[in-house]
Amino acid sequence: NEIWERVLAVVLFLILGRAFVVFIVLVKNRIQVVKNQTVAERRAARFLKRLGYAIIARQYSNRFGEVDIIARDGDCLVFVEVKTRKDSAAGHPAEAVNSAKQRQLTRVALAYLKQHGLLEARSRFDVIAIIWPQHGRTPHVEHFQNAFPPVGDGQMFS
């Protein structure tokens, strides 16, 4: 299968030029990234279910962006960001939830709460960091409850 992909890439390169081949490689890499994100989000959802959380939504999006998981932990609505890495050489996965990402998640959550009439509900932001080693070894999952406070304008209650 991989050999045929390479043969096809060479033929396309000869016919259409380098730009098309680069485009194909980028698309293939993006598909792999999306696949890995989905697998990680499924793993995180299973992890939360084992802790007793009820999963309300996965990959929820609105005009402000996307949150990976919305769950309920008792009477608290939890907005969960899932980050994954092969190792921690480029930093811990949770470090990727920087201030810009926190602002974006806050806007997504606030819009969700408004849309569903839940502005008075308790809510928080959690981060699940997954280090997924190569060669199919078992991933290491870390759960950071109340990982950051709401950031930016608007009001949220915790």
Secondary structure, 3 states (H helix, E strand, C coil): CHHHHHHHHHHHHHHHCHHHHHHHHHHHHHHHHHHHHHHHHHHHHHHHHHCCCEEEEEEEEECCEEEEEEEEECCEEEEEEEEEECCCCCCCHHHHCCHHHHHHHHHHHHHHHHHCCCCCCEEEEEEEEEECCCCCCCCEEEEEEEEECCCCCCCCCC
